[in-house]
C-alpha cells in the first residue's frame, strides 16, 4: 500500500540546504533588494559614428626614406638594362656615323625621324609649362577646421559639438538606440540626424570598432532611468558630400587629425577613440 503523501515530504533544515547550495540561504527580502538594485543600474546603449576622411596625398618623406630612395635609384641605374630611350639614342649615333659616308642614301623614314635629343628637348619644354598643385590648401592657410580639404596627407575624423545633458561636448556623432533598431542602424541615423543627409558614408561592417562608457549626473539619471551610457563606435569612410552639423542638439563640426584630438575632447574620451584610429 502506498504511503500517504505527507510521509514522503521530508523537511530539510537550513543547515542541510546550505551544504547543498554551498552557501547560506539568502532571505527573500535580500533577493528583492538585489533585484531592485540591478534594475536601477541600467545602462543606456548608444551608437556613435567614427567618420574618417582618408589621406588624399602621400606624406612627405623623412630623411631615412629620402636616403633610401636615392640609394635604390642609384642601384637601379647601375644594374638595370638600357631603356628604350637609351637604345634609341644609340641608334641615332650609329645613323649619324653612316650619314658621313658618301655611299649612304637616306630613306624617307629617316628624314622625318625624331632623334632622342629632340624628344628630350620637347619633354623639357612641356615640363617648364607644368605647375604642380600645392600641398598646402586654402583651408590650411586659414586653419579652417570645418573643411575636409585640410591636411591632405593625413587622416581626418569628424567631431561634432553635441549637447549631452546640460552641456555641449566635442564627440563623434552619437545617438541612443531605439527599440527595434540594431546598433548599426542607430549609428547611421545618428549621422543623418546630426550631420544632414548630404554626407555620403560607407560603413565598414556591422561590428563596432570601439567602446566607451560614462556615467550621467544624478539629475540626468533620474530623468533617463539609467546610470550612464555605453557607447559603441562604428567605422565609416567619407565618400563625398558635405557635413551640415546644425540643429537643436548640435552646434558645429570639425575635421581633426589623430594628434589634434586631445586639444578639443576630454582626455579619457580621446584616449579611447585614438585606439581605433589607425594611421597608414
C-alpha contacts under 8 A as a table, 3 or more apart, distances in Angstrom:
res1	aa1	res2	aa2	distance
3	X	7	X	6.56
3	X	8	X	7.38
4	X	7	X	5.55
4	X	8	X	7.07
5	X	8	X	5.30
5	X	9	X	6.76
6	X	9	X	5.46
7	X	10	X	7.23
12	X	16	X	6.44
12	X	17	X	6.73
13	X	16	X	5.35
13	X	17	X	6.31
14	X	17	X	4.91
14	X	18	X	6.01
14	X	24	X	7.87
14	X	25	X	7.15
15	X	18	X	5.00
15	X	19	X	6.40
15	X	24	X	7.80
16	X	19	X	5.17
16	X	20	X	6.32
17	X	20	X	5.04
17	X	21	X	6.12
17	X	24	X	7.74
17	X	25	X	7.28
18	X	21	X	5.20
18	X	22	X	5.61
18	X	23	X	5.05
18	X	24	X	4.75
18	X	25	X	6.08
19	X	22	X	5.01
19	X	23	X	6.73
20	X	23	X	7.98
21	X	24	X	7.50
21	X	25	X	7.91
26	X	30	X	6.56
26	X	31	X	6.99
27	X	30	X	5.51
27	X	31	X	6.76
28	X	31	X	5.20
28	X	32	X	6.45
29	X	32	X	5.09
29	X	33	X	6.27
30	X	33	X	4.95
30	X	34	X	6.26
31	X	34	X	5.19
31	X	35	X	6.07
32	X	35	X	5.02
32	X	36	X	6.15
33	X	36	X	5.23
33	X	37	X	6.18
34	X	37	X	5.01
34	X	38	X	6.18
35	X	38	X	5.22
35	X	39	X	6.31
36	X	39	X	5.13
36	X	40	X	6.18
37	X	40	X	5.03
37	X	41	X	6.27
38	X	41	X	5.20
38	X	42	X	7.12
39	X	42	X	6.06
40	X	225	X	7.48
40	X	226	X	7.01
40	X	227	X	7.69
41	X	226	X	6.43
41	X	227	X	5.87
42	X	225	X	7.43
42	X	226	X	4.90
42	X	227	X	6.12
42	X	228	X	7.67
43	X	226	X	5.15
43	X	227	X	5.85
43	X	228	X	5.26
43	X	229	X	5.42
43	X	230	X	6.44
44	X	176	X	6.92
44	X	226	X	6.02
44	X	227	X	7.80
44	X	228	X	6.10
44	X	229	X	4.53
44	X	230	X	6.07
45	X	176	X	5.80
45	X	177	X	5.88
45	X	229	X	5.95
45	X	230	X	5.21
45	X	231	X	6.35
45	X	232	X	7.82
46	X	174	X	6.62
46	X	175	X	5.51
46	X	176	X	4.10
46	X	177	X	5.55
46	X	183	X	7.75
46	X	186	X	7.88
46	X	229	X	6.43
46	X	230	X	5.87
46	X	231	X	4.63
46	X	232	X	6.25
47	X	174	X	5.47
47	X	175	X	5.62
47	X	176	X	6.18
47	X	177	X	6.53
47	X	183	X	5.88
47	X	184	X	7.26
47	X	186	X	5.78
47	X	187	X	4.87
47	X	190	X	7.54
47	X	231	X	5.62
47	X	232	X	5.02
47	X	233	X	6.06
47	X	234	X	7.47
48	X	172	X	6.18
48	X	173	X	5.43
48	X	174	X	3.97
48	X	175	X	6.55
48	X	187	X	5.26
48	X	190	X	6.99
48	X	231	X	6.57
48	X	232	X	5.99
48	X	233	X	4.69
48	X	234	X	6.22
49	X	172	X	6.07
49	X	173	X	5.63
49	X	174	X	6.52
49	X	187	X	5.68
49	X	188	X	7.49
49	X	190	X	7.50
49	X	191	X	6.77
49	X	233	X	5.55
49	X	234	X	5.02
49	X	235	X	6.16
49	X	236	X	6.80
50	X	157	X	6.71
50	X	158	X	6.92
50	X	172	X	6.26
50	X	173	X	7.75
50	X	233	X	6.26
50	X	234	X	5.81
50	X	235	X	4.87
50	X	236	X	5.96
51	X	157	X	5.65
51	X	158	X	5.57
51	X	201	X	7.50
51	X	235	X	6.25
51	X	236	X	4.77
51	X	237	X	5.58
51	X	238	X	6.37
52	X	155	X	6.85
52	X	156	X	5.62
52	X	157	X	4.52
52	X	158	X	6.58
52	X	235	X	7.66
52	X	236	X	6.24
52	X	237	X	4.95
52	X	238	X	5.88
53	X	148	X	7.33
53	X	155	X	5.77
53	X	156	X	5.07
53	X	157	X	6.32
53	X	237	X	6.14
53	X	238	X	5.36
54	X	154	X	7.14
54	X	155	X	4.87
54	X	156	X	6.70
54	X	237	X	7.43
54	X	238	X	7.79
55	X	58	X	7.27
55	X	151	X	7.98
55	X	152	X	5.51
55	X	153	X	4.96
55	X	154	X	4.89
55	X	155	X	5.07
55	X	156	X	7.77
56	X	152	X	5.11
56	X	153	X	5.93
56	X	154	X	7.76
57	X	135	X	7.99
57	X	152	X	5.70
57	X	153	X	4.84
58	X	153	X	5.43
59	X	153	X	5.06
59	X	154	X	7.43
61	X	64	X	7.88
61	X	65	X	5.54
61	X	66	X	5.81
62	X	65	X	5.34
62	X	66	X	6.09
63	X	66	X	5.06
63	X	67	X	6.14
64	X	67	X	5.24
64	X	68	X	6.15
65	X	68	X	5.11
65	X	69	X	6.05
66	X	69	X	5.11
66	X	70	X	6.35
67	X	70	X	5.22
67	X	71	X	6.26
68	X	71	X	5.03
68	X	72	X	6.23
69	X	72	X	5.24
69	X	73	X	6.23
70	X	73	X	5.11
70	X	74	X	6.18
71	X	74	X	5.11
71	X	75	X	6.24
72	X	75	X	5.11
72	X	76	X	6.05
73	X	76	X	5.12
73	X	77	X	6.18
74	X	77	X	5.17
74	X	78	X	6.25
75	X	78	X	5.14
75	X	79	X	6.07
76	X	79	X	5.44
76	X	80	X	5.41
77	X	80	X	5.65
82	X	86	X	5.82
82	X	87	X	6.39
83	X	86	X	5.19
83	X	87	X	6.27
84	X	87	X	5.09
84	X	88	X	6.05
85	X	88	X	4.94
85	X	89	X	6.26
85	X	116	X	6.72
86	X	89	X	5.03
86	X	90	X	6.46
87	X	90	X	5.11
87	X	91	X	6.36
88	X	91	X	5.08
88	X	92	X	6.32
88	X	115	X	7.72
88	X	116	X	6.26
89	X	92	X	5.05
89	X	93	X	6.46
89	X	115	X	7.12
89	X	116	X	5.20
89	X	117	X	7.43
90	X	93	X	5.11
90	X	94	X	6.39
91	X	94	X	5.10
91	X	95	X	6.08
92	X	95	X	5.04
92	X	96	X	6.13
92	X	115	X	6.29
92	X	116	X	7.26
93	X	96	X	5.09
93	X	97	X	6.41
94	X	97	X	5.13
94	X	98	X	6.38
95	X	98	X	5.09
95	X	99	X	6.24
96	X	99	X	5.18
96	X	100	X	6.81
97	X	100	X	5.49
97	X	101	X	7.42
98	X	101	X	5.53
98	X	104	X	6.44
99	X	102	X	7.62
99	X	104	X	5.88
99	X	105	X	7.90
99	X	106	X	7.63
100	X	104	X	7.65
101	X	104	X	5.52
106	X	110	X	6.32
106	X	111	X	6.91
107	X	110	X	5.29
107	X	111	X	6.45
108	X	111	X	5.16
108	X	112	X	6.86
109	X	112	X	5.64
109	X	113	X	6.08
110	X	113	X	4.88
114	X	118	X	6.27
114	X	119	X	6.82
115	X	118	X	5.22
115	X	119	X	6.36
116	X	119	X	5.04
116	X	120	X	6.27
117	X	120	X	5.08
117	X	121	X	6.34
118	X	121	X	5.11
118	X	122	X	6.36
119	X	122	X	5.11
119	X	123	X	6.22
120	X	123	X	5.03
120	X	124	X	6.14
121	X	124	X	5.12
121	X	125	X	6.26
122	X	125	X	5.16
122	X	126	X	6.32
123	X	126	X	5.11
123	X	127	X	6.14
124	X	127	X	4.97
124	X	128	X	6.34
125	X	128	X	5.29
125	X	129	X	6.94
126	X	129	X	5.44
126	X	130	X	6.68
127	X	130	X	5.18
128	X	131	X	7.96
134	X	137	X	6.77
135	X	152	X	7.30
136	X	140	X	5.98
136	X	141	X	7.17
136	X	150	X	7.81
136	X	151	X	7.71
137	X	140	X	5.17
137	X	141	X	6.49
137	X	149	X	6.82
137	X	150	X	6.40
138	X	141	X	5.05
138	X	142	X	6.26
138	X	150	X	7.88
139	X	142	X	5.19
139	X	143	X	5.65
139	X	144	X	4.96
139	X	145	X	7.67
139	X	147	X	6.47
139	X	149	X	6.15
139	X	150	X	5.28
140	X	143	X	4.83
140	X	144	X	6.53
140	X	149	X	7.87
140	X	150	X	5.20
140	X	151	X	6.86
141	X	144	X	7.89
143	X	150	X	7.89
144	X	147	X	5.85
144	X	150	X	7.39
145	X	148	X	7.96
145	X	150	X	7.48
145	X	254	X	5.17
145	X	255	X	5.61
145	X	256	X	6.95
146	X	253	X	6.11
146	X	254	X	4.60
146	X	255	X	5.72
147	X	150	X	6.18
147	X	254	X	7.55
147	X	255	X	6.67
148	X	156	X	7.67
148	X	255	X	6.42
149	X	152	X	6.38
151	X	154	X	5.53
151	X	155	X	7.77
151	X	156	X	7.82
151	X	257	X	7.99
152	X	155	X	7.73
154	X	257	X	6.84
154	X	279	X	7.83
155	X	257	X	6.04
155	X	258	X	7.52
155	X	279	X	6.80
156	X	255	X	5.61
156	X	256	X	5.12
156	X	257	X	4.73
156	X	258	X	7.17
157	X	255	X	5.44
157	X	256	X	5.48
157	X	257	X	6.42
157	X	258	X	7.60
158	X	172	X	6.34
158	X	173	X	7.96
158	X	253	X	7.06
158	X	254	X	5.92
158	X	255	X	4.84
158	X	256	X	6.64
159	X	170	X	5.93
159	X	171	X	5.18
159	X	172	X	4.66
159	X	173	X	6.75
159	X	253	X	5.61
159	X	254	X	5.32
159	X	255	X	6.45
159	X	256	X	7.47
160	X	169	X	7.84
160	X	170	X	5.43
160	X	171	X	5.61
160	X	172	X	5.97
160	X	173	X	6.12
160	X	245	X	6.95
160	X	250	X	6.72
160	X	251	X	7.16
160	X	252	X	5.92
160	X	253	X	4.19
160	X	254	X	6.39
161	X	168	X	5.95
161	X	169	X	5.35
161	X	170	X	4.52
161	X	171	X	6.57
161	X	250	X	5.49
161	X	251	X	5.21
161	X	252	X	5.59
161	X	253	X	6.03
162	X	168	X	5.23
162	X	169	X	5.48
162	X	170	X	6.31
162	X	171	X	6.73
162	X	173	X	7.47
162	X	249	X	5.72
162	X	250	X	4.30
162	X	251	X	6.44
163	X	166	X	6.91
163	X	167	X	5.61
163	X	168	X	4.13
163	X	169	X	6.35
163	X	249	X	5.06
163	X	250	X	5.99
164	X	167	X	5.74
164	X	168	X	5.86
164	X	169	X	6.87
165	X	168	X	7.84
165	X	220	X	6.88
168	X	250	X	7.97
169	X	265	X	7.35
170	X	264	X	6.52
170	X	265	X	5.60
171	X	174	X	7.82
171	X	265	X	6.94
173	X	190	X	6.07
173	X	191	X	5.96
173	X	194	X	6.76
173	X	195	X	7.98
174	X	187	X	6.74
174	X	190	X	5.39
174	X	191	X	7.44
174	X	231	X	7.96
175	X	186	X	6.76
175	X	187	X	7.02
175	X	189	X	7.85
175	X	190	X	5.24
176	X	186	X	7.16
177	X	181	X	6.45
177	X	182	X	7.43
177	X	183	X	6.46
177	X	186	X	5.39
178	X	181	X	5.65
178	X	186	X	7.30
181	X	185	X	5.99
181	X	186	X	6.30
182	X	185	X	5.17
182	X	186	X	6.29
183	X	186	X	5.10
183	X	187	X	6.34
183	X	232	X	7.84
184	X	187	X	5.10
184	X	188	X	6.40
184	X	206	X	5.89
184	X	207	X	7.73
184	X	234	X	7.10
185	X	188	X	5.10
185	X	189	X	6.23
186	X	189	X	5.11
186	X	190	X	6.11
187	X	190	X	5.03
187	X	191	X	6.50
187	X	233	X	7.91
187	X	234	X	6.90
188	X	191	X	5.37
188	X	192	X	6.35
189	X	192	X	5.01
189	X	193	X	5.89
190	X	193	X	5.30
190	X	194	X	5.97
191	X	194	X	5.44
191	X	195	X	5.45
191	X	196	X	7.15
192	X	195	X	5.51
192	X	196	X	4.92
192	X	197	X	5.14
192	X	199	X	7.95
193	X	196	X	5.85
193	X	197	X	7.64
194	X	244	X	7.85
194	X	245	X	5.63
194	X	246	X	6.97
194	X	247	X	7.04
194	X	249	X	7.58
194	X	250	X	6.49
195	X	199	X	7.36
195	X	243	X	5.29
195	X	244	X	4.87
195	X	245	X	4.29
195	X	246	X	7.04
196	X	199	X	6.71
196	X	243	X	6.40
196	X	244	X	5.44
196	X	245	X	6.73
197	X	200	X	7.73
198	X	241	X	5.32
198	X	242	X	5.74
198	X	243	X	6.76
198	X	244	X	7.90
199	X	238	X	7.34
199	X	239	X	7.87
199	X	240	X	6.24
199	X	241	X	4.51
199	X	242	X	5.02
199	X	243	X	5.47
200	X	238	X	6.02
200	X	239	X	5.32
200	X	240	X	5.14
200	X	241	X	5.66
200	X	242	X	7.99
201	X	236	X	5.93
201	X	237	X	5.42
201	X	238	X	4.69
201	X	239	X	5.54
201	X	240	X	7.41
202	X	236	X	5.28
202	X	237	X	5.13
202	X	238	X	6.58
202	X	239	X	6.76
203	X	206	X	7.92
203	X	234	X	7.43
203	X	235	X	5.95
203	X	236	X	4.12
203	X	237	X	6.41
204	X	234	X	7.48
204	X	235	X	5.48
204	X	236	X	5.61
204	X	237	X	7.59
205	X	235	X	7.76
206	X	234	X	7.62
207	X	234	X	7.04
208	X	211	X	7.62
208	X	232	X	5.87
208	X	233	X	5.25
208	X	234	X	4.71
208	X	235	X	7.25
209	X	232	X	7.54
209	X	233	X	5.69
209	X	234	X	5.65
209	X	235	X	6.44
209	X	276	X	6.55
210	X	232	X	5.95
210	X	233	X	5.07
210	X	234	X	7.34
210	X	272	X	7.67
210	X	273	X	7.09
210	X	275	X	7.93
210	X	276	X	6.49
211	X	230	X	7.25
211	X	231	X	5.65
211	X	232	X	4.76
211	X	233	X	6.14
211	X	272	X	7.51
212	X	230	X	6.00
212	X	231	X	5.11
212	X	232	X	6.72
212	X	269	X	7.45
212	X	272	X	6.74
213	X	228	X	7.21
213	X	229	X	5.53
213	X	230	X	4.34
213	X	231	X	5.75
214	X	228	X	5.59
214	X	229	X	5.64
214	X	230	X	6.84
215	X	227	X	5.76
215	X	228	X	3.85
215	X	229	X	6.36
216	X	219	X	7.90
216	X	220	X	5.80
216	X	221	X	5.73
216	X	226	X	7.88
216	X	227	X	5.79
216	X	228	X	4.76
216	X	229	X	7.42
217	X	220	X	5.34
217	X	221	X	6.18
218	X	221	X	5.02
218	X	222	X	6.48
218	X	227	X	7.99
219	X	222	X	5.45
219	X	223	X	6.53
220	X	223	X	4.99
220	X	224	X	5.92
220	X	225	X	7.98
221	X	224	X	5.34
221	X	225	X	5.42
221	X	226	X	5.23
221	X	227	X	5.20
221	X	228	X	7.14
222	X	225	X	5.31
222	X	226	X	7.35
226	X	229	X	7.68
243	X	253	X	8.00
244	X	252	X	7.85
244	X	253	X	7.98
245	X	250	X	6.24
245	X	251	X	6.37
245	X	252	X	5.20
245	X	253	X	5.91
246	X	249	X	7.95
246	X	250	X	5.63
246	X	251	X	5.42
246	X	252	X	6.15
247	X	250	X	5.31
247	X	251	X	6.66
248	X	251	X	7.72
256	X	259	X	7.98
256	X	260	X	5.87
256	X	261	X	6.59
257	X	260	X	5.28
257	X	261	X	6.80
258	X	261	X	5.72
258	X	274	X	6.66
258	X	277	X	7.12
259	X	262	X	6.99
260	X	263	X	5.67
260	X	264	X	7.42
261	X	264	X	5.76
261	X	265	X	5.96
261	X	270	X	6.06
262	X	265	X	5.58
262	X	266	X	7.00
262	X	267	X	6.15
262	X	270	X	5.91
265	X	269	X	6.66
265	X	270	X	6.03
266	X	269	X	5.18
266	X	270	X	6.03
267	X	270	X	5.13
267	X	271	X	6.24
268	X	271	X	5.21
268	X	272	X	6.50
269	X	272	X	5.35
269	X	273	X	6.41
270	X	273	X	5.37
270	X	274	X	5.96
271	X	274	X	5.37
271	X	275	X	6.81
272	X	275	X	5.65
272	X	276	X	7.85
273	X	276	X	5.90
273	X	277	X	6.73
274	X	277	X	5.23
274	X	278	X	7.98
275	X	278	X	7.60
